[in-house]
Amino acid sequence: MDITRSPFHSIIGTNCVPSQVERASLKEFLVAPQLEKSRLEAELSRVKAHLKSTEEYIHTHQMLLSPIRKLPPETLAEIFMHCVLAADSVRSLQEAPLLLTIICRDWRRVAIDTPLLWQSLHFYLPPHLNQDALSQRLAGISLWLERSGSLPLSISFH
């Protein structure tokens, strides 16, 4: 909108106090621009939502082009080994190797089929565990040991 075309152009930017009649006229004059502003805000909101949806659509499909998807399982397993070498292996879904099993189906298969990832285990059995919790922990430890295959183990218990 062009300010110079406003019927109030002569008093815009001045210290002039509009009269009662001018104030009423200003309020009436602003109805259309305020409606246009509301319409534009709604349109902007719709466009932003569409933009976000389009960006998510593009990103989702671009992930299919990720170079890591082309790595052979042996290379992926080697990368995974560096993840467990950097930290103590604890039974946590927030750390390798368990974390690697929840990323995607292919990573899960590679992680489970790589005994070196399961060669070290640190676990804690607090004395206050109920029977169900203890059974779950022991089942998890058993599965961990099974995944290590016939490799020598490093186990620490707290």
C-alpha positions in Angstrom: 0.0 0.0 0.0 1.2 3.4 -0.9 1.2 5.9 2.0 1.2 8.8 -0.4 -2.3 7.9 -1.6 -3.7 8.0 1.9 -6.3 10.7 2.5 -4.4 11.3 5.7 -1.0 11.7 4.0 -0.7 15.4 5.0 -0.8 14.6 8.7 1.2 11.3 8.8 4.5 11.9 10.3 3.5 15.1 12.1 2.5 15.9 15.7 -1.0 16.9 14.5 -3.7 15.5 16.8 -6.6 14.3 14.7 -10.0 15.8 15.4 -12.9 13.7 16.6 -14.3 13.7 13.0 -10.8 12.7 11.6 -10.5 9.9 14.2 -13.9 8.5 13.2 -12.9 8.8 9.5 -9.5 7.1 10.3 -11.2 4.2 12.0 -13.6 3.7 9.1 -10.7 4.1 6.6 -8.6 1.4 8.4 -11.3 -1.3 8.2 -10.4 -2.4 4.7 -6.6 -2.5 5.3 -7.1 -4.4 8.5 -9.3 -7.0 6.7 -6.7 -7.2 4.0 -4.0 -7.7 6.7 -6.0 -10.5 8.3 -6.5 -12.2 4.9 -2.8 -11.9 4.1 -1.9 -13.4 7.5 -4.2 -16.3 6.9 -2.7 -16.8 3.5 0.8 -16.6 4.9 0.0 -19.1 7.5 -1.4 -21.5 4.8 1.7 -20.9 2.6 4.0 -21.5 5.6 2.2 -24.8 6.4 2.5 -25.9 2.8 6.1 -24.9 2.7 6.8 -26.9 5.8 5.0 -29.9 4.4 6.9 -29.6 1.1 10.2 -29.4 2.9 9.4 -32.5 5.0 8.4 -34.3 1.8 11.7 -33.4 0.1 13.8 -34.2 3.2 12.1 -37.6 3.6 12.9 -38.5 0.0 16.4 -37.1 0.0 17.2 -39.4 2.9 16.8 -42.2 0.5 19.8 -40.8 -1.4 22.0 -40.9 1.7 25.4 -42.3 0.9 25.4 -44.4 4.1 22.6 -46.5 2.5 25.1 -47.8 -0.1 27.7 -49.0 2.5 28.2 -52.7 2.5 27.3 -54.4 5.9 31.0 -55.1 6.6 31.8 -51.4 6.4 28.8 -50.5 8.5 29.9 -53.1 11.1 33.4 -51.5 11.2 31.8 -48.1 11.8 29.7 -49.5 14.5 32.8 -51.0 16.2 34.2 -47.4 16.5 31.0 -46.5 18.4 31.4 -49.1 21.0 35.2 -48.6 21.3 34.5 -45.0 22.3 32.4 -45.9 25.3 31.8 -48.7 27.9 29.1 -51.0 26.7 26.2 -50.5 29.0 22.7 -51.9 28.6 21.1 -48.7 27.4 19.0 -47.9 24.3 20.7 -44.5 24.3 24.2 -46.0 23.7 25.8 -48.4 21.3 25.4 -51.2 20.6 21.7 -51.2 21.6 21.1 -47.8 20.1 22.3 -49.1 16.7 19.6 -51.8 16.8 16.7 -49.2 16.9 17.7 -47.0 14.0 16.4 -49.1 11.1 15.9 -52.7 10.1 19.2 -52.9 8.2 21.3 -51.4 11.0 19.6 -53.8 13.5 20.5 -56.8 11.4 24.1 -55.6 11.0 24.5 -54.8 14.7 23.0 -58.1 15.9 25.1 -60.0 13.4 28.4 -58.4 14.6 29.5 -60.3 17.7 32.4 -57.8 18.3 29.8 -55.2 19.3 28.6 -57.5 22.1 32.0 -58.5 23.5 31.9 -56.2 26.5 29.2 -55.8 29.0 28.7 -53.7 32.1 25.6 -54.3 34.1 24.0 -53.3 37.4 21.6 -55.4 39.5 20.3 -53.3 42.3 19.1 -55.3 45.4 15.6 -53.8 45.3 14.6 -55.2 41.9 11.3 -57.1 41.9 11.2 -60.6 40.3 9.8 -59.3 37.0 12.4 -56.6 36.6 15.2 -59.1 37.6 13.9 -61.6 35.0 13.9 -58.9 32.3 17.4 -57.8 33.2 18.7 -61.4 33.2 17.0 -62.1 29.8 18.6 -59.0 28.4 22.0 -60.1 29.7 21.5 -63.5 28.3 20.6 -62.1 24.9 23.7 -59.8 25.0 25.9 -62.8 25.7 24.2 -64.8 23.0 25.0 -62.0 20.5 28.7 -62.0 21.4 28.9 -65.5 19.9 32.1 -67.5 20.9 34.2 -64.4 21.4 36.0 -63.8 24.7 34.0 -61.5 26.9 34.7 -58.5 29.1 32.1 -58.4 31.9 31.8 -56.0 34.8 29.2 -56.2 37.4 28.1 -53.6 39.9 
